[in-house]
Amino acid sequence: MRPTVDDQLHGAQRLLDAVAADPELSRDSREHLANVRRLLTQVGRSWSALLPFHTADNLTMAELLTRWAPAGTALAEEISQATQPVETGFDPTRAAERNAELRALLSRVIADLPRTGAGHREITEYLVRRVETDPS
C-alpha cells in the first residue's frame, strides 16, 4: 500500500530539507529542524523492527512467566490468563501494549523470586538481552 511508512518518512525528510535551506531561518529554528530530522531518522531505523521484536519478546516473556509463576497464587492464575495466546496481527500498537502488560507481570514475578535462584538469573539474562536488542 502506498505511500508506505518509509515513503512518508522520506517525504517528511525532503520537506524538512527544503525548509532548512531557507537562508533566513534563525539559529534556533535551524537547531529545531536538526532535532526533528534526527528524530525522523531514528524512527525510520526502528519502526519496521518493532513489530517483529515485540512479537518475539511477547512469546519469550509468556514462556518465562509460565515457568516462574509462583504456583498456587492469585498471581499464578493471573499469569495463566494473561499468557493465553493473543492475536495482535500486524498491529504494532497492540503488540506493544501486550508487551507492556507482560512486562508488568514479569516485574511482579521478579519481586517474589529469591535473588540467588535460577529464575532470577534466567530473567535477568533475558532482560539484559532484551535491552540490547530493543529497537525502540
N, C-alpha and C positions, 0 to 999 in steps of 0.2 A: 504494500500500500504506500502510495506516495503522497505527500513527502514523508519520508521516514524520520525518525528522531535525529539520526545523523544528518540528514538533509537540512532539517530545521536548525540544528546547532551550527552547521556550516553557514547557513544563511544569516543567522544572527551574528556570527563572527564577521562575515563580509560587511554587514551593516555597521557594525562597530568600527571596522577598519576604515570605512568611508567617513564616519563621524570623527575618528581620531586624526584623519588627515586635515581637518579644518585648522588652519594656522591661527585662528583667533580664539581657540579654546584656552581656558585658563589652566594654570598648572594643576590646580585641584581637580578640574574636570578631566584632564589627561590621566591623573592618578586614579580617579574613579573608573574611567574606561579601562585602564590597565588591569584593575582588580576584577572587573566584570569579565574581561577577556580570559583572565586566569581561571576564574570560576567556571566559565563555559568550557574551557579546555579540560578541566578536571572532570566535569560532568560527562563530557564526550568520552573520556578514557574509562569511566567507571560504570555508566548506566547499563551498558549491554551485559556486563558481567554480574550485575546484581541479582537478577532472577535465577540464573544457574547457581550462584553462590548460596542464596537463601534456600533454594530447593534442597541442595545437598546438605546444608547446615541444619535445616529442619529435620531431615532424616537422621543425621548423626545425633542431634540433641534428643530426639524421640528415643533412640536406642539407649543413650546414656541415662535418660530419665527412667526408662523401663528397668534398666539394670540396677540402678542405685536408689530407686524409690524406697522409702522406709516402709517395709511390709506391715500391713495391718493398721495403717493410719489413715486419717482423713486425707492427708496429702497424697498417699499412695492411690487412693480412689480418684482424687482429682487428676493425678498424673495419668491414670488409666484412661480416664475420659479424654484428657487433652491430647494423648498420643495416638488416638484413633486417626487413621488416615484422613486428611483434609485435602480436598482438591482445590488448589489455588490457581490451576490452569496457567495461563500466560499473564497473570495479573501480578506485576512486581509489587504493587502496594499491598495486596492481600498476603503475598509471600513474606513481605517484611513485617506485617502485623503479626502473622503467625510466628515468625522468628522472635519477635519481642515477647509474645505470650510464653513461648517455650523457654526463653532466657529467664523470664521472671520465675518460672517454676524451677529451673535449674539453680537459680540463686537460693531458693528455699531449700532445695536438696543439699546444696553445699553447706548451708548453715547447720544442718543436722549431722553431717558426716564427721567422723573423727579426723583430725588434721594429719594424722600419720598413716591412715589406711589406704588401701588400694583404690577405693572410689575417689578419694580426694586427689590422689596422684593422677589417676586417669582423667578426671575432669579438668585438673589444672593443665595437663599436657594438651588436652583438647582446646582449652581457652587460649593457650599460647599460640597454637596452630591457627586458630580462628582469627586472632588479632593479626597475625602475619599474612593471612590470605584475604581478609575482608577488603573488597574493592571500593567500599564507600568512603 
